[in-house]
């Protein structure tokens, strides 16, 4: 291995949410600890349709002064809509141009990133991260576990599922490490407001996030004559617009505000003013939103899914944390009332302590260091990236056709 104070990340070009937020924060935190940190990503020459309203990873990394060595290749529509073989080739080129051989590489959740990285497993130690209890991650495990050096699951359920589905994966290759978050000072409110302050942070969709349950929860609170304000933070294109209209039709728009995609600083401000965060998800990995909410002193109510369920019985959960079964709106409202009834100071203290004990970035990186240290030493060789001119041409033609189709549909 190059040296035990070097680490690298390979990531898709746009900030998509919790996974990319953690990758950028982890890279900067490693650099702050004195590591040599490489971050291989891509630089869009034109705003991707899928990236509208979002920061690129390069923008995210350069918003603060840090010593992360960011490397990128400029890409346009030919990449956004290109064939898998072409995407893999570009990621390989970026990785090889940015990261010296032998440096451990932590992968994002993009399947082309995984395909590119494992094809260079003779050049780098590969760290695959399974960020959610979702078939896409288990499929990555099935295809690539023999070419990764270690596999990190973000929750106990994810690791348990990997063991059940793929018993041939060596146990000493599997680790459970929740993502970490920074724990900045929190401005604690001195008094509790009469109106219950609720917050949701995440993608606004039905798949995975089950955001439509927020409407049902809001309606149930109104039926109980509970005064509340609900801030919904996140984007969701057409689904978000439709859900916003449903809130209006239900006469609930005076109690609900859709904030859209906000910066991390703006989200933190809303979290510090909230009493309870709600996550009604169908499935998760280890929600970064949950971690950041608790770190801000916010109480939490969420479904019994991967990650969330791991802390239901923590000693600190009694004063800040409740779990309910997926879709059980009645119990969700009861749990929200329970958390809201906890004295503000006690709730704030317990939430912050839970975050400090379980989700600090320092703990996260320490555990990654321990896991990476178990990778067996081996010789690493110089890698290469190549693709046939015919494959490039086919990919470009495909990309042009796909881009035109998207343009016509907008």
C-alpha positions as a Markdown table, in Angstrom:
| # | Residue | x | y | z |
|---|---|---|---|---|
| 1 | Unk | 0.0 | 0.0 | 0.0 |
| 2 | Unk | 1.3 | 3.5 | -0.9 |
| 3 | Unk | 1.4 | 4.6 | 2.8 |
| 4 | Unk | -1.0 | 4.4 | 5.6 |
| 5 | Unk | -1.7 | 8.1 | 5.7 |
| 6 | Unk | -3.1 | 8.3 | 2.2 |
| 7 | Unk | -6.8 | 7.8 | 1.1 |
| 8 | Unk | -8.8 | 8.3 | -2.0 |
| 9 | Unk | -12.4 | 8.7 | -3.1 |
| 10 | Unk | -13.9 | 8.1 | -6.5 |
| 11 | Unk | -17.2 | 9.8 | -7.0 |
| 12 | Unk | -19.8 | 10.8 | -9.7 |
| 13 | Unk | -19.9 | 14.5 | -10.6 |
| 14 | Unk | -22.9 | 15.9 | -8.7 |
| 15 | Unk | -23.9 | 16.2 | -5.1 |
| 16 | Unk | -27.0 | 14.0 | -4.8 |
| 17 | Unk | -27.6 | 13.9 | -1.1 |
| 18 | Unk | -26.4 | 12.0 | 2.0 |
| 19 | Unk | -23.8 | 9.8 | 0.3 |
| 20 | Unk | -22.0 | 12.6 | -1.5 |
| 21 | Unk | -22.3 | 14.9 | 1.5 |
| 22 | Unk | -20.5 | 12.3 | 3.6 |
| 23 | Unk | -17.8 | 11.7 | 0.9 |
| 24 | Unk | -16.9 | 15.3 | 0.7 |
| 25 | Unk | -17.0 | 15.8 | 4.5 |
| 26 | Unk | -14.9 | 12.7 | 5.0 |
| 27 | Unk | -12.3 | 13.7 | 2.5 |
| 28 | Unk | -11.9 | 17.1 | 4.1 |
| 29 | Unk | -11.8 | 15.6 | 7.6 |
| 30 | Unk | -9.1 | 13.1 | 6.5 |
| 31 | Unk | -7.1 | 16.1 | 5.1 |
| 32 | Unk | -7.6 | 18.0 | 8.4 |
| 33 | Unk | -6.1 | 15.0 | 10.2 |
| 34 | Unk | -2.9 | 15.3 | 8.1 |
| 35 | Unk | -3.7 | 12.6 | 5.5 |
| 36 | Unk | -2.9 | 12.9 | 1.8 |
| 37 | Unk | -6.3 | 12.8 | 0.3 |
| 38 | Unk | -7.2 | 12.4 | -3.3 |
| 39 | Unk | -10.7 | 13.0 | -4.7 |
| 40 | Unk | -11.3 | 11.8 | -8.2 |
| 41 | Unk | -14.5 | 13.1 | -9.8 |
| 42 | Unk | -15.7 | 14.7 | -13.0 |
| 43 | Unk | -16.3 | 18.3 | -14.1 |
| 44 | Unk | -19.4 | 19.0 | -16.2 |
| 45 | Unk | -18.8 | 21.5 | -19.0 |
| 46 | Unk | -22.6 | 22.0 | -19.2 |
| 47 | Unk | -25.1 | 21.6 | -16.4 |
| 48 | Unk | -26.5 | 18.0 | -16.6 |
| 49 | Unk | -30.2 | 17.7 | -16.8 |
| 50 | Unk | -29.9 | 15.4 | -13.8 |
| 51 | Unk | -27.8 | 18.0 | -11.9 |
| 52 | Unk | -30.0 | 21.1 | -12.3 |
| 53 | Unk | -30.1 | 23.0 | -9.0 |
| 54 | Unk | -27.3 | 20.9 | -7.5 |
| 55 | Unk | -23.7 | 21.6 | -6.7 |
| 56 | Unk | -21.0 | 19.6 | -8.4 |
| 57 | Unk | -18.7 | 17.6 | -6.2 |
| 58 | Unk | -15.8 | 20.0 | -7.1 |
| 59 | Unk | -17.9 | 23.0 | -6.0 |
| 60 | Unk | -18.8 | 21.2 | -2.8 |
| 61 | Unk | -15.1 | 20.4 | -2.1 |
| 62 | Unk | -13.8 | 23.9 | -2.9 |
| 63 | Unk | -16.3 | 25.9 | -0.8 |
| 64 | Unk | -13.9 | 25.7 | 2.1 |
| 65 | Unk | -10.2 | 25.9 | 2.3 |
| 66 | Unk | -8.7 | 22.4 | 2.5 |
| 67 | Unk | -5.8 | 20.4 | 1.2 |
| 68 | Unk | -7.8 | 17.7 | -0.6 |
| 69 | Unk | -6.2 | 16.9 | -4.0 |
| 70 | Unk | -9.1 | 17.0 | -6.4 |
| 71 | Unk | -8.7 | 15.5 | -9.8 |
| 72 | Unk | -11.2 | 15.6 | -12.6 |
| 73 | Unk | -11.9 | 15.1 | -16.3 |
| 74 | Unk | -14.2 | 17.5 | -18.1 |
| 75 | Unk | -17.4 | 15.9 | -19.5 |
| 76 | Unk | -20.6 | 16.9 | -21.2 |
| 77 | Unk | -23.7 | 15.3 | -22.6 |
| 78 | Unk | -21.6 | 12.6 | -24.1 |
| 79 | Unk | -21.0 | 11.4 | -20.6 |
| 80 | Unk | -24.4 | 12.1 | -19.1 |
| 81 | Unk | -26.1 | 10.0 | -21.6 |
| 82 | Unk | -23.2 | 7.7 | -22.7 |
| 83 | Unk | -23.0 | 3.9 | -22.7 |
| 84 | Unk | -21.9 | 2.1 | -19.6 |
| 85 | Unk | -18.6 | 1.1 | -21.2 |
| 86 | Unk | -17.8 | 4.7 | -22.0 |
| 87 | Unk | -18.7 | 5.9 | -18.5 |
| 88 | Unk | -16.5 | 3.2 | -17.0 |
| 89 | Unk | -13.6 | 4.2 | -19.2 |
| 90 | Unk | -13.9 | 7.9 | -18.2 |
| 91 | Unk | -14.0 | 7.0 | -14.5 |
| 92 | Unk | -10.9 | 4.8 | -14.9 |
| 93 | Unk | -9.0 | 7.6 | -16.7 |
| 94 | Unk | -9.9 | 10.0 | -13.9 |
| 95 | Unk | -8.9 | 7.6 | -11.1 |
| 96 | Unk | -5.6 | 6.8 | -12.8 |
| 97 | Unk | -4.8 | 10.5 | -13.5 |
| 98 | Unk | -5.6 | 11.5 | -9.9 |
| 99 | Unk | -4.6 | 8.7 | -7.5 |
| 100 | Unk | -1.2 | 7.0 | -7.1 |
| 101 | Unk | -1.2 | 3.2 | -7.2 |
| 102 | Unk | -1.6 | 1.4 | -3.9 |
| 103 | Unk | -3.7 | 4.1 | -2.3 |
| 104 | Unk | -7.1 | 2.7 | -0.9 |
| 105 | Unk | -10.1 | 4.0 | -2.9 |
| 106 | Unk | -13.5 | 4.5 | -1.3 |
| 107 | Unk | -16.3 | 4.3 | -3.8 |
| 108 | Unk | -19.5 | 6.3 | -4.3 |
| 109 | Unk | -22.8 | 4.6 | -5.0 |
| 110 | Unk | -22.7 | 4.8 | -8.8 |
| 111 | Unk | -22.5 | 1.5 | -10.6 |
| 112 | Unk | -20.2 | 2.8 | -13.2 |
| 113 | Unk | -17.8 | 4.0 | -10.5 |
| 114 | Unk | -17.8 | 0.5 | -9.0 |
| 115 | Unk | -17.2 | -1.1 | -12.4 |
| 116 | Unk | -14.3 | 1.2 | -13.2 |
| 117 | Unk | -12.7 | 0.8 | -9.8 |
| 118 | Unk | -12.8 | -3.0 | -9.5 |
| 119 | Unk | -11.4 | -3.3 | -13.0 |
| 120 | Unk | -8.3 | -1.6 | -11.4 |
| 121 | Unk | -8.2 | -3.8 | -8.3 |
| 122 | Unk | -4.6 | -4.8 | -9.2 |
| 123 | Unk | -3.7 | -1.1 | -9.0 |
| 124 | Unk | -5.6 | 0.0 | -5.9 |
| 125 | Unk | -7.1 | -1.5 | -2.7 |
| 126 | Unk | -10.8 | -1.2 | -3.2 |
| 127 | Unk | -13.3 | -0.2 | -0.4 |
| 128 | Unk | -16.9 | -0.8 | -1.4 |
| 129 | Unk | -19.5 | 1.0 | 0.7 |
| 130 | Unk | -23.1 | -0.3 | 0.8 |
| 131 | Unk | -25.1 | 2.8 | 1.6 |
| 132 | Unk | -28.7 | 1.4 | 1.7 |
| 133 | Unk | -30.8 | -1.7 | 2.2 |
| 134 | Unk | -31.6 | -1.7 | -1.5 |
| 135 | Unk | -31.3 | -4.4 | -4.2 |
| 136 | Unk | -29.0 | -2.1 | -6.2 |
| 137 | Unk | -26.3 | -2.4 | -3.5 |
| 138 | Unk | -26.8 | -6.1 | -3.1 |
| 139 | Unk | -26.4 | -6.5 | -6.8 |
| 140 | Unk | -23.1 | -4.6 | -6.6 |
| 141 | Unk | -22.0 | -7.0 | -3.9 |
| 142 | Unk | -22.9 | -10.0 | -6.0 |
| 143 | Unk | -21.0 | -8.8 | -9.0 |
| 144 | Unk | -18.0 | -7.3 | -7.4 |
| 145 | Unk | -17.3 | -8.7 | -3.9 |
| 146 | Unk | -14.4 | -10.8 | -5.2 |
| 147 | Unk | -12.7 | -7.7 | -6.6 |
| 148 | Unk | -13.1 | -5.5 | -3.5 |
| 149 | Unk | -10.8 | -5.7 | -0.6 |
| 150 | Unk | -13.4 | -4.8 | 2.1 |
| 151 | Unk | -17.1 | -4.1 | 2.0 |
| 152 | Unk | -18.5 | -1.6 | 4.5 |
| 153 | Unk | -22.2 | -1.7 | 5.4 |
| 154 | Unk | -23.7 | 1.4 | 6.9 |
| 155 | Unk | -26.1 | -0.6 | 9.2 |
| 156 | Unk | -26.4 | -3.9 | 10.9 |
| 157 | Unk | -29.3 | -4.9 | 8.6 |
| 158 | Unk | -27.3 | -4.3 | 5.4 |
| 159 | Unk | -24.5 | -6.5 | 6.7 |
| 160 | Unk | -26.9 | -9.1 | 7.8 |
| 161 | Unk | -28.6 | -9.2 | 4.4 |
| 162 | Unk | -25.2 | -9.5 | 2.7 |
| 163 | Unk | -24.3 | -12.5 | 4.8 |
| 164 | Unk | -27.6 | -14.1 | 4.2 |
| 165 | Unk | -27.6 | -13.6 | 0.4 |
| 166 | Unk | -23.9 | -14.2 | -0.2 |
| 167 | Unk | -22.5 | -16.6 | 2.4 |
| 168 | Unk | -19.3 | -17.0 | 0.3 |
| 169 | Unk | -18.2 | -13.5 | 1.2 |
| 170 | Unk | -15.5 | -13.9 | 3.8 |
| 171 | Unk | -16.6 | -12.6 | 7.2 |
| 172 | Unk | -13.3 | -10.8 | 7.7 |
| 173 | Unk | -14.0 | -8.7 | 4.7 |
| 174 | Unk | -17.3 | -7.3 | 6.1 |
| 175 | Unk | -17.5 | -4.2 | 8.4 |
| 176 | Unk | -20.4 | -2.1 | 9.8 |
| 177 | Unk | -19.5 | 1.6 | 9.9 |
| 178 | Unk | -22.1 | 4.3 | 9.9 |
| 179 | Unk | -21.3 | 7.4 | 8.0 |
| 180 | Unk | -20.1 | 10.3 | 10.2 |
| 181 | Unk | -21.2 | 13.9 | 10.4 |
| 182 | Unk | -19.5 | 17.0 | 11.7 |
| 183 | Unk | -20.7 | 18.2 | 15.1 |
| 184 | Unk | -20.6 | 22.0 | 15.1 |
| 185 | Unk | -21.7 | 24.0 | 18.1 |
| 186 | Unk | -25.5 | 24.2 | 18.4 |
| 187 | Unk | -27.5 | 27.2 | 19.4 |
| 188 | Unk | -30.0 | 25.8 | 21.8 |
| 189 | Unk | -33.4 | 27.4 | 22.1 |
| 190 | Unk | -34.2 | 28.7 | 25.5 |
| 191 | Unk | -38.0 | 28.1 | 25.4 |
| 192 | Unk | -40.5 | 25.8 | 23.7 |
| 193 | Unk | -42.8 | 27.4 | 21.2 |
| 194 | Unk | -46.6 | 26.8 | 21.4 |
| 195 | Unk | -46.7 | 25.6 | 17.8 |
| 196 | Unk | -45.0 | 22.2 | 17.2 |
| 197 | Unk | -42.1 | 22.6 | 14.8 |
| 198 | Unk | -41.6 | 19.6 | 12.5 |
| 199 | Unk | -39.1 | 19.0 | 9.7 |
| 200 | Unk | -38.4 | 16.6 | 6.9 |
| 201 | Unk | -35.1 | 16.5 | 5.1 |
| 202 | Unk | -34.5 | 14.4 | 2.0 |
| 203 | Unk | -35.6 | 13.7 | -1.5 |
| 204 | Unk | -39.3 | 14.3 | -2.0 |
| 205 | Unk | -40.5 | 11.0 | -3.6 |
| 206 | Unk | -42.6 | 7.9 | -3.0 |
| 207 | Unk | -39.9 | 5.4 | -3.8 |
| 208 | Unk | -37.8 | 4.9 | -0.7 |
| 209 | Unk | -38.7 | 8.2 | 1.1 |
| 210 | Unk | -42.5 | 7.6 | 1.2 |
| 211 | Unk | -43.0 | 11.4 | 1.3 |
| 212 | Unk | -46.7 | 11.1 | 0.7 |
| 213 | Unk | -47.0 | 9.9 | 4.4 |
| 214 | Unk | -46.1 | 13.4 | 5.4 |
| 215 | Unk | -49.5 | 14.5 | 4.1 |
| 216 | Unk | -51.3 | 11.8 | 6.1 |
| 217 | Unk | -49.3 | 12.7 | 9.2 |
| 218 | Unk | -50.1 | 16.4 | 8.8 |
| 219 | Unk | -53.8 | 15.6 | 8.3 |
| 220 | Unk | -53.9 | 13.4 | 11.4 |
| 221 | Unk | -52.2 | 16.2 | 13.5 |
| 222 | Unk | -54.8 | 18.7 | 12.2 |
| 223 | Unk | -57.6 | 16.3 | 13.2 |
| 224 | Unk | -56.2 | 16.2 | 16.7 |
| 225 | Unk | -56.2 | 20.0 | 16.8 |
| 226 | Unk | -52.4 | 20.0 | 17.2 |
| 227 | Unk | -50.9 | 23.3 | 16.0 |
| 228 | Unk | -47.8 | 22.6 | 13.9 |
| 229 | Unk | -45.5 | 23.9 | 11.2 |
| 230 | Unk | -43.8 | 21.4 | 8.9 |
| 231 | Unk | -40.8 | 22.4 | 6.8 |
| 232 | Unk | -40.1 | 20.0 | 3.9 |
| 233 | Unk | -36.6 | 20.4 | 2.7 |
| 234 | Unk | -35.4 | 18.6 | -0.5 |
| 235 | Unk | -36.2 | 18.4 | -4.2 |
| 236 | Unk | -38.4 | 15.9 | -6.1 |
| 237 | Unk | -39.4 | 17.4 | -9.5 |
| 238 | Unk | -42.9 | 16.5 | -10.5 |
| 239 | Unk | -43.6 | 14.4 | -7.4 |
| 240 | Unk | -42.8 | 17.4 | -5.2 |
| 241 | Unk | -45.1 | 19.7 | -7.2 |
| 242 | Unk | -47.9 | 17.1 | -7.0 |
| 243 | Unk | -47.5 | 16.7 | -3.2 |
| 244 | Unk | -47.5 | 20.4 | -2.7 |
| 245 | Unk | -50.8 | 20.6 | -4.6 |
| 246 | Unk | -52.2 | 17.8 | -2.4 |
| 247 | Unk | -51.4 | 19.7 | 0.7 |
| 248 | Unk | -53.2 | 22.8 | -0.7 |
| 249 | Unk | -56.3 | 20.7 | -1.6 |
| 250 | Unk | -56.3 | 19.3 | 1.9 |
| 251 | Unk | -56.3 | 22.8 | 3.3 |
| 252 | Unk | -52.9 | 22.2 | 5.0 |
| 253 | Unk | -50.8 | 24.6 | 3.0 |
| 254 | Unk | -50.8 | 27.2 | 5.8 |
| 255 | Unk | -49.0 | 24.7 | 8.1 |
| 256 | Unk | -46.5 | 23.3 | 5.5 |
| 257 | Unk | -43.7 | 24.9 | 3.6 |
| 258 | Unk | -41.7 | 23.3 | 0.8 |
| 259 | Unk | -38.2 | 24.8 | 1.0 |
| 260 | Unk | -36.6 | 22.9 | -1.9 |
| 261 | Unk | -33.0 | 22.1 | -2.0 |
| 262 | Unk | -31.0 | 24.0 | 0.6 |
| 263 | Unk | -27.3 | 24.3 | 1.5 |
| 264 | Unk | -26.0 | 22.4 | 4.5 |
| 265 | Unk | -25.8 | 25.7 | 6.5 |
| 266 | Unk | -29.4 | 26.5 | 5.7 |
| 267 | Unk | -30.6 | 23.0 | 6.7 |
| 268 | Unk | -28.7 | 23.3 | 10.0 |
| 269 | Unk | -30.5 | 26.5 | 10.8 |
| 270 | Unk | -33.9 | 24.9 | 10.3 |
| 271 | Unk | -32.9 | 21.8 | 12.2 |
| 272 | Unk | -31.9 | 23.9 | 15.3 |
| 273 | Unk | -35.4 | 25.5 | 15.3 |
| 274 | Unk | -37.3 | 22.1 | 14.9 |
| 275 | Unk | -38.7 | 20.0 | 17.7 |
| 276 | Unk | -39.0 | 16.7 | 15.7 |
| 277 | Unk | -37.6 | 15.4 | 12.5 |
| 278 | Unk | -39.9 | 12.9 | 10.6 |
| 279 | Unk | -38.5 | 10.2 | 8.3 |
| 280 | Unk | -41.4 | 8.0 | 7.0 |
| 281 | Unk | -39.1 | 5.9 | 4.7 |
| 282 | Unk | -39.8 | 2.5 | 3.1 |
| 283 | Unk | -36.1 | 1.7 | 3.3 |
| 284 | Unk | -32.8 | 3.5 | 4.2 |
| 285 | Unk | -29.2 | 2.8 | 4.8 |
| 286 | Unk | -28.1 | 5.1 | 7.6 |
| 287 | Unk | -29.8 | 8.4 | 7.1 |
| 288 | Unk | -27.4 | 11.4 | 7.1 |
| 289 | Unk | -30.5 | 13.6 | 7.7 |
| 290 | Unk | -31.2 | 11.7 | 11.0 |
| 291 | Unk | -27.6 | 12.1 | 12.1 |
| 292 | Unk | -27.5 | 15.8 | 11.4 |
| 293 | Unk | -30.9 | 16.3 | 13.0 |
| 294 | Unk | -29.8 | 14.6 | 16.2 |
| 295 | Unk | -26.5 | 16.6 | 16.1 |
| 296 | Unk | -28.6 | 19.8 | 16.0 |
| 297 | Unk | -30.5 | 18.7 | 19.1 |
| 298 | Unk | -33.6 | 17.8 | 17.2 |
| 299 | Unk | -35.9 | 15.0 | 18.3 |
| 300 | Unk | -36.5 | 12.2 | 15.9 |
| 301 | Unk | -39.3 | 9.9 | 14.7 |
| 302 | Unk | -38.8 | 7.5 | 11.9 |
| 303 | Unk | -39.8 | 4.1 | 10.5 |
| 304 | Unk | -38.3 | 0.8 | 11.6 |
| 305 | Unk | -35.9 | 0.4 | 8.7 |
| 306 | Unk | -32.2 | -0.1 | 8.2 |
| 307 | Unk | -30.1 | 2.3 | 10.2 |
| 308 | Unk | -32.9 | 3.9 | 12.1 |
| 309 | Unk | -33.8 | 0.7 | 14.0 |
| 310 | Unk | -30.2 | 0.3 | 15.2 |
| 311 | Unk | -30.7 | 3.1 | 17.8 |
| 312 | Unk | -34.2 | 2.4 | 19.0 |
| 313 | Unk | -32.9 | 0.8 | 22.2 |
| 314 | Unk | -30.0 | 3.1 | 22.8 |
| 315 | Unk | -30.0 | 4.4 | 26.4 |
| 316 | Unk | -30.3 | 8.0 | 25.1 |
| 317 | Unk | -33.2 | 7.2 | 22.8 |
| 318 | Unk | -35.8 | 7.5 | 25.6 |
| 319 | Unk | -35.4 | 11.3 | 25.6 |
| 320 | Unk | -35.2 | 12.0 | 21.9 |
| 321 | Unk | -35.9 | 9.1 | 19.6 |
| 322 | Unk | -38.9 | 7.0 | 18.5 |
| 323 | Unk | -39.6 | 4.4 | 15.9 |
| 324 | Unk | -42.8 | 3.2 | 14.2 |
| 325 | Unk | -43.8 | 0.6 | 11.6 |
| 326 | Unk | -43.8 | 1.6 | 8.0 |
| 327 | Unk | -47.2 | 3.2 | 7.0 |
| 328 | Unk | -48.6 | 3.3 | 10.6 |
| 329 | Unk | -49.7 | 6.9 | 10.6 |
| 330 | Unk | -51.6 | 6.7 | 13.9 |
| 331 | Unk | -48.5 | 5.4 | 15.7 |
| 332 | Unk | -46.3 | 8.0 | 13.9 |
| 333 | Unk | -48.5 | 10.8 | 15.3 |
| 334 | Unk | -48.4 | 9.2 | 18.8 |
| 335 | Unk | -44.6 | 9.0 | 18.7 |
| 336 | Unk | -44.3 | 12.6 | 17.4 |
| 337 | Unk | -46.4 | 13.7 | 20.4 |
| 338 | Unk | -44.3 | 11.6 | 22.8 |
| 339 | Unk | -41.0 | 13.2 | 21.6 |
| 340 | Unk | -42.5 | 16.7 | 21.5 |
| 341 | Unk | -43.6 | 16.3 | 25.1 |
| 342 | Unk | -40.1 | 15.7 | 26.3 |
| 343 | Unk | -38.7 | 18.8 | 28.0 |
| 344 | Unk | -36.8 | 20.8 | 25.5 |
| 345 | Unk | -33.5 | 20.8 | 27.4 |
| 346 | Unk | -33.6 | 17.1 | 28.0 |
| 347 | Unk | -34.5 | 16.3 | 24.4 |
| 348 | Unk | -31.8 | 18.6 | 23.1 |
| 349 | Unk | -29.1 | 17.1 | 25.4 |
| 350 | Unk | -30.0 | 13.5 | 24.6 |
| 351 | Unk | -30.2 | 14.0 | 20.9 |
| 352 | Unk | -26.8 | 15.7 | 20.8 |
| 353 | Unk | -25.2 | 13.1 | 23.0 |
| 354 | Unk | -26.6 | 10.3 | 20.8 |
| 355 | Unk | -25.1 | 12.0 | 17.8 |
| 356 | Unk | -21.7 | 12.5 | 19.5 |
| 357 | Unk | -21.5 | 8.9 | 20.7 |
| 358 | Unk | -22.6 | 7.2 | 17.4 |
| 359 | Unk | -22.1 | 9.5 | 14.5 |
| 360 | Unk | -19.1 | 11.8 | 14.9 |
| 361 | Unk | -16.8 | 12.0 | 11.9 |
| 362 | Unk | -13.8 | 11.2 | 14.1 |
| 363 | Unk | -15.3 | 7.9 | 15.1 |
| 364 | Unk | -16.3 | 7.1 | 11.5 |
| 365 | Unk | -12.8 | 7.7 | 10.1 |
| 366 | Unk | -11.1 | 5.8 | 13.0 |
| 367 | Unk | -13.3 | 2.8 | 12.1 |
| 368 | Unk | -12.5 | 3.1 | 8.4 |
| 369 | Unk | -8.8 | 3.2 | 9.3 |
| 370 | Unk | -9.2 | 0.0 | 11.3 |
| 371 | Unk | -11.0 | -1.7 | 8.5 |
| 372 | Unk | -8.5 | -0.6 | 5.9 |
| 373 | Unk | -5.7 | -1.8 | 8.1 |
| 374 | Unk | -7.0 | -5.4 | 7.7 |
| 375 | Unk | -6.4 | -5.4 | 4.0 |
| 376 | Unk | -3.7 | -8.0 | 3.3 |
| 377 | Unk | -0.5 | -6.5 | 1.8 |
| 378 | Unk | 0.0 | -7.3 | -1.9 |
| 379 | Unk | 1.9 | -5.9 | -4.9 |
| 380 | Unk | 0.2 | -3.3 | -6.9 |
| 381 | Unk | 0.8 | -2.8 | -10.6 |
| 382 | Unk | 0.4 | 0.1 | -13.0 |
| 383 | Unk | -3.2 | 0.3 | -14.4 |
| 384 | Unk | -4.4 | 1.5 | -17.7 |
| 385 | Unk | -7.7 | 2.7 | -19.3 |
| 386 | Unk | -8.6 | 2.0 | -22.9 |
| 387 | Unk | -11.7 | 1.8 | -25.2 |
| 388 | Unk | -12.1 | 1.1 | -28.8 |
| 389 | Unk | -12.9 | 4.0 | -31.2 |
| 390 | Unk | -16.0 | 2.2 | -32.3 |
| 391 | Unk | -17.3 | 1.9 | -28.8 |
| 392 | Unk | -16.7 | 5.7 | -28.3 |
| 393 | Unk | -18.6 | 6.4 | -31.5 |
| 394 | Unk | -21.5 | 4.2 | -30.6 |
| 395 | Unk | -21.7 | 5.8 | -27.1 |
| 396 | Unk | -21.7 | 9.3 | -28.6 |
| 397 | Unk | -24.5 | 8.5 | -31.0 |
| 398 | Unk | -26.5 | 7.0 | -28.1 |
| 399 | Unk | -25.8 | 10.1 | -26.0 |
| 400 | Unk | -27.0 | 12.4 | -28.7 |
| 401 | Unk | -30.2 | 10.5 | -29.2 |
| 402 | Unk | -30.9 | 10.3 | -25.5 |
| 403 | Unk | -30.1 | 14.0 | -25.0 |
| 404 | Unk | -32.5 | 15.0 | -27.8 |
| 405 | Unk | -35.2 | 12.9 | -26.3 |
| 406 | Unk | -34.9 | 14.5 | -22.9 |
| 407 | Unk | -34.8 | 18.0 | -24.5 |
| 408 | Unk | -38.1 | 17.3 | -26.4 |
| 409 | Unk | -39.8 | 16.1 | -23.2 |
| 410 | Unk | -39.0 | 19.2 | -21.2 |
